[in-house]
Structure formats: structure tokens, C-alpha cells
Amino acid sequence: MSESTLYLHIGMPKAASSYLHSAVFPFLMPERYLMPGAANAKKPEYQFRKNRFAVKRFSDAFHQRSDFWHQHGDEFLHSFLAPFLSDESDPKSVLVSDEAITRLNHFNLPRMPDAFVDAQIEDNFRSVAESAGRLGFKRTKVLLVIRRQDLLLASSYAQLSRKIIGASQKDFEKRVTRLVRSSSNDNSLNFFPMNYYRLHECLRRSLGKENVLMLPLEELSRSFEGAIKKMAEFFNIEQQDQVLSRTSENARSSRKDHWGLRPLLLFKSRRETYQITAPRFITRRAETIELTPGVSNQIMSHYRESNSKLNNWLNTDLSRFGYCS
């Protein structure tokens, strides 16, 4: 690598992040890959010290509408990147992956992050780059894997269904309608990250277009070698000789356009060593939800205009995958 760079993979959740964690990133960035999210988020070494902003895990710092990065940014970033830093020379390039950075409250559930604010995103990522620069990194670059919004919302609902008492087809459709209506005002300061054009706009304003790669999951699925090549070029590395494993089927997708609902969660231990769920025969819980053509069209019609704008910026044709056709 010709230039010391901090790479951030920021999701999306339910867009092959688990697959990338296990089958791609460790091979593209061997010994230079850090995953503070998911299973590692509750380990003491991956938690920041007590502070008035209530930031503990890595992704928390990106949901702040506060002065956290200006007050703690250098120390916060150093606490995660210390194993890769050297007092004698510039650090080697490193990849930090945490899909929870773009994890938001699509379905109005308690104790989940609110919608993003444009200025908040831009200020946070600009501050990340400034802190990384003071640690010796010459550039900061962001990778974001997106997924068609209708499929992402159905998959997200199934994943979160253990927290939804009345999880069902009817409830899914009601929450989708509410989400679409609440985000219909283009002039609103708040937005959810499925507006990929608006998110891309914020990232390129704060980091520069050349430092942002937005890659459709569908391209990874249908043109695997080409998508991996794009990723390797973005990381400024030569693709490794080993053959990478291809992505697997979605874990909660039972058949085409159907997703299995999870049992209702009653209790989970702090360290997630055990949990108690309600048997399905007691809750009379539905087993699956379906992404019907009507719901799919409702979602994609809402995002079609912004997806078309994004299509002008990306080095791929989103209409091939149904984003804007």
C-alpha cells in the first residue's frame, strides 16, 4: 500500500456484513483488520471509557448530535487502533468494520438510534478523518455495501422480530407504511440511511468522492469477481491469490421473498450467554412475513427518484438490480 489509510466499512446491516467479516475482509486485509462491532462490541477492550456522551462501542460515536468527536475523537480512535500504531513511523493501513454505524430505528422500536441528520454525518466523518490524520493516517476512506430497500427492510424486520410483540405480516406492512410516510418530506433534516443518495452525498461532502465506495450487494452476488476487484482496488491492494468463498443465502430467508420470524425475546443476559424466548404455540406468532409485490412497489416507488440520482454517481447500473427501474 502506497499511502497510510484508515478504511471504514460502515454497513449496511443486513447487507452481507457477516459474510464480509468472515470470508472477505480477513483475506483482503490480513492482520490489518479490526471488527469492534457485533460479537466484540461488549468486550472491555472494545469499549471506550466512561464519558458524558454515553459512547461506549465504536458505532455509538457516529450517532451523536454532540461535540463528542471534538472532545474525545483522538483518544477514542487511538483506543481502538493502538495495536496498529507506531511512534517511529506512519501506521500501516487498517480496515475497521462496524455495520452498526448505519443501524437505525426503521421500525420505531425502543432503545435504538434515531434518524440521521445531514450535518451530523458530515461533521462526524470529517472529524474522524481529522483525528485519523493526527494519528498518522494520510487518508480516510469509507466502504458502504447497500441492498435494494425493499429486501433490506423485509430482512431487517425479520431480524428484529424477536423484539416486536405483535410481529406479523400486517404489522410489517403497517410499519413500512409509517416509515415511508414519515420520510416523505425531502426537506426534512432527519433521514434514514436507506436514502442512499442522500447518505452518499453526505459522505462525499465530508471525505471527497474518491474516498467513498458504495457497492450494491446485488453486484457482489451476480458479478462476484468484479465486485471483489472493485473492493481490492479501493483498498489499494493487489487481490490475493486464494479463491474467496462466495456469499451464502440470507440466514432468515426461508424461500424467495419470505423471511422467518424469530421467537419473542423475554430475557437476555448482559453478556448474551443465555436468553429466554416465548414458545410460538403460546404467542400464536406468525412464522414468516412475505415481501408482496404491492409492498415491494410501495417501498421502491418511494426511493426510485433518489436511487436514480445515485445512479449518476456510481460506477455500476443500479437499474439492473431494480433500484430505479
Buried (B, 14 or more C-beta within 10 A) or exposed (E): EEEBBBBBBBBBBBBBBBBBBEBBBBBBBEEBBBBBBBEBBEEEEBBBEEBEBEBBBBBBBBBBEBEBBEEBBBEBBEBBBEEBBEEEEEBBBBBBBBBBBBBBBBBEEEEBBEBBBBEBBBBBBBBBBBBBBEBBBBBBBBBBBBBBBBBBBBBBBBBBBBBBEEBBBEBBBEBBEEBBEEBEEEEEEBBBBBBBBBBBBBBBBBBEEEBBBBBBBBBBBEBBEEBBEBBBEBBBBEBEEEEBEEBEEBEBBBEEBBBBBBBBBEEEEEEEEEEEBBEBEEBEBBEBBBBBEEBBEBBBEBBBEBBBBBBEBBEBEBEBBBBBE
